[in-house]
């Protein structure tokens, strides 16, 4: 898709899902925000991390969220006031012809295919919120709609979190990685992706999976054990809504270990959104399908907790 590089990108943001404040936070990262209106967003953490930034310097340059649609017109209008979005539309397909790219900002994966389809068919680049799909069969349907390679961008923003990455000195200290233990709050189907992608980032290409098994310690504490053919083993744990667990990854090797803890939401979101925009400007694939397939395979294996055979 060719975009005039002398102009600023016009982005449309769509969707709203329970417990997900991304329409507010993502839009603010592009547009800046109205502090009084953002306090009404219903997600107290968002205005707290936004107020720690220096706007407008913190905004992503040469891109703006110009249009918004959610399932509730009143909420759309409130997000627009909070994040300086000039236009609300009555139907998400109304964005076609008015924007250069789309942010699909809901994290309930079952809605991704029907909502993304018209934009994919129209050739618009689209950022699909995590997790893009719960099953590889659904992921294949999305990729089949691409009009060009790289049209779909998707990730957990935590993939970009610097605090969840190993430095070269860390790798020397750890030696050969043997075991990775990762934990995240809330439920498997929406939040496991937040630890799966950073772990895959750390491990590199560890496919194929040799063995996996779901586990359930309690109704809330559950997850997936996995062993890759490389010999590296992993445990991904979600702790439900009743436990205030950190987002944390412990990497253990032949020489030592490191514990990584997530802390900077704004920087992770901004880096992910910047990569999406840069991929559009440079016409590059910034969300590698092989990596996405690896992530969804692990989500699907863990989803056996909810769909036992």
N, C-alpha and C positions, 0 to 999 in steps of 0.2 A: 504494500500500500504506500503510495507516494503522498507525503505531506509537505507543504510549503515550509521550508526551514526558516524563512524570514518571519513567520508568524508564531504566536503562542498557541500551544495545544488547547483545544476546547474539550473538556472532559464532562461526561455525564455520569452521575452516580445513582445507582438504583438498588432497591431492596432494603428490607429491614427484617431482622430475625431476633427472637427473644434473647435478651441478655447480651446482645452484640451492639456496641456503640460505634462501629467502624464508619457509618455514614457521617457521624460528627467528627471523629478524629481524623480520618483520611481527608475530608474536605478542608478542615482547618490547616492541615499540613500544606495544602496548595494555596489556600485563600487567606490565611489568617483567620481571626475569629473575633466575635463580640463577647467580651468576658461576662457581661450580665446575662446574655441569652444562653451562653454555654453552661452557666450554672444550673440551668433548667433541664439539662440533657438527660438526667436520670442515671448518669454514670459518674459519680463523684471523682473518680480517679482521673478522668479526662481533663477537666479544668485545672487540676493540680499539676499534671505534668506539662500542660500547655503553658501555664504561667511561669514555669521555670525556663522557658525558651525566650530568645530575643527576636520578636517579630518586628519588621518583616524579614529580617535576615534568615530566620529559621525556615521560611517557606521555600518550597521547591520552585525554581525559576522556570519561566517560559512554558508554564502549564497552569490552567485554572479550571476548577470545577464550575461550569457555567449553568448546568441543568441538573435537577434532581427529581426523582420519582420514588415514592414509597407506597405501600399499600394504604396508607392513611394520609389524606391530603393535609390535615392539620399538623401531623408530625413532619411531613415534608416542609411545610411552611416554617415550622419551628427550627428545623435543621438549617434551612436556608437563612434564617435570621442569625442563627448562632455562628454559621460558617461563611457568611457573606456570599451566598449563592444567588445569582440574580434571577434565575428562572425555575419555576416548578412546572412540570408537565402532567397531563391527566393520564397518560398511558406511557409505559416505558418504551414502547416502539416509536413514540413520537420523537425520541432522541435521534433516530436515524435521519440523516440529512442536516442535523443541527450541531453534532459534536464530531470530534476526530477519533475518540476512543471512549471506552466504557469501563467503569468500575462497578462490578457486581458484588456489592458489599453485604451479602448475607451468607451465614456459615452453616445453613441447613442444606446439605448437599443434594437432597432430593429435588430441590427447586432449580438447580444450576442448569440442567439441560434445557428445560422449556424456556427459561429466561435468557439464556445465552444464545439460543438457536437463531433468533432473528438478526442479531448483531453479527454472528459468525457468517450467516448467509449474505449479509450486506458488506462483508469484508472489513468490518471495524475491529481494530485491536481490542482485546478485552482482558481485564484483570479479574479473574474469578477467585473469590475469597476461599480460604482454606476450610475444610478439605474440599478439593475440587470434586471428589467422588469417594464413595465408600467401597465401590467394587470396580474391578478392572473392566468389566463389561460396560459399565456406565461411562468410564473414562474413554473407552474406545469409541463410544457414540459421539462424545464431544469432539475428539480429535478428527473423526470422520467428517465433521462439518467445517473444518478449517479450509479457508480458501487459499491460504499460503502458510508455509511453515513458520512457526513463531507467532501466529496470530493470537494464540492463547498464552496468557501469562498466569501463573498461579504459584502460591507458596504460603507457608507460614512465615510471617515476618521474622520469627525467631531464628530462621535460617541465616539471617543477616546480623544477628546480635553478636557484637564483638566479644561480649563476655561469655558466650557459649562456643567459642572457638579456641583451639589450641595454638599457641605460638610455637615457633621452631624450638625454642629452649624448653618448652613444656614437653615436646615430643622427644627431645633428647633425654630429659629427666625420666619420662615414663618408660621409654624403650618400646618394644613391640607390644601393641595393644592386644590384650587378651579378653577383657570383659568391660562392658559399658552398662551402667545401671542408671536409668533415667526415670524421673518422676514428675508428674504434672497434676494439678488439681482438676476437678470437674470430670466430665464423662469422656469415654473412649472415642466415640464417633465424632465429636467436635473438637476435642482438645488433645488427643494423642499425637496429632500431626505436629504440635508444638515441640515435642521432644524427638519425634521420628526424624524430621528433616535436619535438625542440628546434629543428631547422631550420625546420619548418613553423610553429612558434610564432613564430620570428623574422620569417619572410616574410609571415605572414598568408595571406590567400586568394590563392594563386598558380595555381589550377587554371584551365583544363585544362593538361595536359602536352602540349607540342608535339612533343617528341622525346626519346627515351631510348636508351641503349645500354649493355649490360653490358661490363665489361672484366675482364681477368685478367692481372696483371703476373707473378705466380707462382702456385703452387698455393695459397698462403695469402693473398696480397695481391690482392684482387679487389673488384668493386663495381659501381656504377651511375653513369653520366653522365646528366644530365637537363637539359632546357631547358623552362621554363614559357612559356606564351603571353605572359606579361608581359615576356619577354626575359631574365629572371634565369636564370642557369645554375648548376648545382650538381654536385658530385662527392661521392658517399658511398662510403667505402672501409672494408672490414673486413680486418684483418691476420692473422687466424688465431690459432693457439695458440702458435706458436713465437716470436712477436715481442711484446715488452712495450711496446705502443704506448699512448699516453694516449688518453683520450676528449676530443676537441678539435674545435672549430669555428672556422674562420677566415672572417670576413665581410669582403668587399672591396666598396667602393663608389666612387662618382665622386670623392670627396674624400679618402678614407683607408680604414683597415682596423682591425679589432679581432680579437684571438685570444682565444677563450674556452676554458677548460679545466675539466673536471669534477673536483671534489675532495671534496664533502660528501655521502656516501652516506646517512647517517642523516637529515639534514634533507630530502633529496629523498623518501625513503621515507615519512617522517612526513607531509610535505605532501600526498602523493598519497593516503595512507590517510585523512588528515583530510578531504580533499575528498570522498572516497567516503562517509564517515560524515555529513558536513554535507549532502550531497545527499539522504541518507535522511531526516535530521531535517527538512529544509526541503521535501522532496518536489520536488526540482529536478533537471534533467538536468545533470550535471557532466561527462559524457563525450559530447561532441557527435558524433553519428553521421557528420556530414559530415567532420569532422576525422579520425575513425577510418577512414573510407573512403579519404581521401587517403593516410593512412599505409600502409594495406594495399595500395593500388594500387602504391606505390613498392616495397614488399616483393615483391609479385608480379612486377613488372618485373625486379627484381634476381634473383629466383629462377630466371630463365632460365639462370643459370650452372649450376644443378643439373638443369634439365630442358630441355636444348636441343631446339629444334624440328627 
